[in-house]
């Protein structure tokens, strides 16, 4: 048996061992918790840093995302949601919209963070717009702007305002874009509003033609973006400055501005910005006469464009390459580039039209929805009155009838206004905004219908194309306002010689088309000559001695048939003959002399080309047919 002292000593030793083991376990647990807390804090800082570097430093942003992906197992659920949002943002920035869209939609659907849902929606709107889901994009934008007054997070508000300015600029709503850009400048979250807001504001001014000079505000905005390392926005501002320089024939300044920052733009990796730089440099070098450099940058524009996306720089590049190939006499290559140009131009115009119609439709539905809510509120009020005054039979009946008639009248008025708006929007989509005559798609549609009807009745039809001579010089010398006035006056003069069944449309710029059903060739020549004389009396500007003039090309179904494409091509060939013969004259397509025509003005007939001239004319006719292909939307 152990002594009592020995038993006490052993009890104390066991107690000490138990305490030590428990203390070590507690210490290990505390250490583990501290490490986890430290890792969580570190991840939160990395997420915030990545969010701040998205546009300022795309390379560092991508590196941070890789680092966060590698430690994703250590992130909390809310941090994982934010990481998914950042990955989706980068996919959209890189042009991988098929990857970005489902990730953003999942974030909007699953997150409980209202601010993150708001920000993901803002990015999703951009992706929907690029993916041609225009109506959904504008519907989402309407909801986003409705929630904006309730959002206090600066980053989220900045993102929503930037998206609003971009979408409204895309559909030509420059006043709305400018208003939201100014709000972005006024709020100036973390100093970023001045950079992004001024970029959007200068874009709206440049696209709307309200900026005639590159003023000090351009330099101030670029400085603000440079201080934030937002070189993408700084270089977009430079594109708007270069656009103004080129519009005013200051090509050296545009080339110098873009070339100085070309390498910097390439480093951003942003394809829309890079293709804009390439397209502007191609245009500037073309105007300078440096054809090799113009071709180089046109090809770079095509290479840097986002796949399956049709933009203005892409259209410009194909048009420029077509012109260079044609100028060099390589008609096969010219035809190839013209087909690509025509397809890109049609697709781009379709995109612009679809965006504008989607905006108008969503805006109209928003107004209609508000009207329906007002009607329901009024009807509810009527029911409440009916219940409250149930005991007063005669008086209540009369009051109910009056109120019902008022509600019915309001519904009828709302239906009438809705129909008026629908007809108005339909009319807007079919007419040229400047001259009030048919736009190109509507002219083509009506002409096809008229030719089919005339073909069945074997009725003669004439196609007449008109192009104002040296119209660019009028714009350059007297300004675009004077040019617009000349276009309006020319249209008004030509309309005096049209019959009710004739179709009159503007193809774009200074080119017009006339389809004259039931009109013989002699009558068409006479009316074209009358129009030419009236146009030649239009002053280039009020108080100016200089006069406008126009060239006309005519083709008839008797020689060209009832195919609209062939008829347009032959009329265009005749127009080219009139231009080549000295302009300000009328030329008729002659089926026996390739693209040559007969000049019916007092200057005498156009000379018939030699055998070599026949071959060149035939090649030119092929190129002309390709251009008409774009006009017809084939």
Secondary structure, DSSP 8 states (H G I E B T S, - for coil): ---HHHHHHHHHHHHHHHHHHHHHHHHHHHHHHHHHHHHHHHHHHHHHHHHHTTTT-HHHHHHHHHHHHHTGGGS-HHHHHHHHHHHHHHHHHTT-HHHHHHHHHHHHHH---HHHHHHHHHHHHHHHHHTT-HHHHHHHHHHHHHHHTT---HHHHHHHHHHHHHHHHHTT-HHHHHHHHHHHHHH-GGGHHHHHHHHHHHHHHHHHT---S--HHHHHHHHHHHHTT-HHHHHHHHHHHHHHHHHTT-HHHHHHHHHHTHHHHHHH--HHHHHHHHHHHHHHHHHHT-HHHHHHHHHHHHHHS-TT---HHHHHHHHHHHHHHHHTT-HHHHHHHHHHHHHHHHHHHHHHHHHHHHHHHHHHHHHHHHHHHHHHHHHHHHHHHHHHTTT-HHHHHHHHHHHHHHHHHHHHHHHHHHHHHHHHHHHHTTB-TTT-SB-HHHHHHHHHHHHHHHHHHT--EEEEEEEETTHHHHHHHH-HHHHHHHHHHHHHHHHTT--TT-EEEEEETTEEEEEEET--HHHHHHHHHHHHHHHTTSBSSTT-S-B--EEEEEEEHHHH-S-HHHHHHHHHHHHHHHHHTTSSSEEEE-TTSTT-EEE-STT-------HHHHHHHHHHHHHHHHHHHHHHT-
